[in-house]
Amino acid sequence: MTDETFNMSLRKFLKTVGVTSQQEIEVSVRAAREKGSLPDGPLKATAVIRIEALGLEHVIEGQINTDQD
């Protein structure tokens, strides 16, 4: 596998992670708003990317602002 093939494959995977994660979060936030159960303030979020064959576990933590101004 060339570096270019690897990079393209990695970018495709990360794009899929980003797009599908955004869609799932949007659906969940919308549902919580409709039920009136959306907490005040930012939501703490954690994402984990795991590649078992490499022994990799990469944890990303952050906040998502849901203010409805």
C-alpha positions as CSV (number, residue, x, y, z in Angstrom):
1,M,0.0,0.0,0.0
2,T,1.4,3.4,-0.9
3,D,1.3,6.4,1.3
4,E,-1.2,8.0,-1.0
5,T,-3.5,5.0,-0.8
6,F,-3.2,4.9,3.0
7,N,-3.9,8.7,3.2
8,M,-7.0,8.5,1.0
9,S,-8.3,5.5,2.9
10,L,-7.7,7.3,6.3
11,R,-9.4,10.5,5.1
12,K,-12.4,8.5,3.8
13,F,-12.8,6.8,7.2
14,L,-12.4,10.1,9.1
15,K,-14.9,11.9,6.8
16,T,-17.4,9.1,7.5
17,V,-16.8,9.4,11.2
18,G,-17.4,13.1,11.1
19,V,-20.5,13.1,8.9
20,T,-22.3,10.2,10.6
21,S,-21.4,11.5,14.1
22,Q,-22.8,15.0,13.3
23,Q,-26.0,13.5,11.9
24,E,-26.5,11.3,15.0
25,I,-25.8,14.2,17.4
26,E,-28.2,16.5,15.5
27,V,-31.0,13.9,15.7
28,S,-30.4,13.3,19.4
29,V,-30.3,17.1,20.2
30,R,-33.5,17.7,18.2
31,A,-35.3,14.8,20.0
32,A,-34.2,16.1,23.4
33,R,-35.4,19.6,22.5
34,E,-38.8,18.3,21.4
35,K,-39.2,16.3,24.6
36,G,-38.0,19.2,26.7
37,S,-35.2,17.2,28.1
38,L,-32.2,19.0,26.6
39,P,-29.9,20.1,29.5
40,D,-29.0,23.7,29.9
41,G,-25.5,24.7,28.9
42,P,-23.0,22.9,26.7
43,L,-23.0,19.1,26.4
44,K,-19.9,17.2,27.3
45,A,-18.9,14.9,24.5
46,T,-16.4,12.1,24.2
47,A,-15.3,10.3,21.0
48,V,-13.1,7.3,20.9
49,I,-11.3,5.9,17.9
50,R,-10.0,2.4,18.5
51,I,-7.9,0.3,16.2
52,E,-7.5,-3.0,18.1
53,A,-4.9,-4.4,15.7
54,L,-2.6,-1.5,16.5
55,G,-3.4,-1.2,20.2
56,L,-4.6,2.3,19.5
57,E,-7.3,4.0,21.6
58,H,-7.5,7.8,20.9
59,V,-9.9,9.7,23.1
60,I,-11.2,13.2,22.2
61,E,-13.2,15.2,24.7
62,G,-15.0,18.5,24.1
63,Q,-18.2,20.4,24.5
64,I,-21.0,21.1,22.1
65,N,-22.9,24.3,22.6
66,T,-26.7,24.0,22.1
67,D,-27.8,27.5,23.1
68,Q,-31.1,28.4,21.3
69,D,-30.7,32.2,21.1
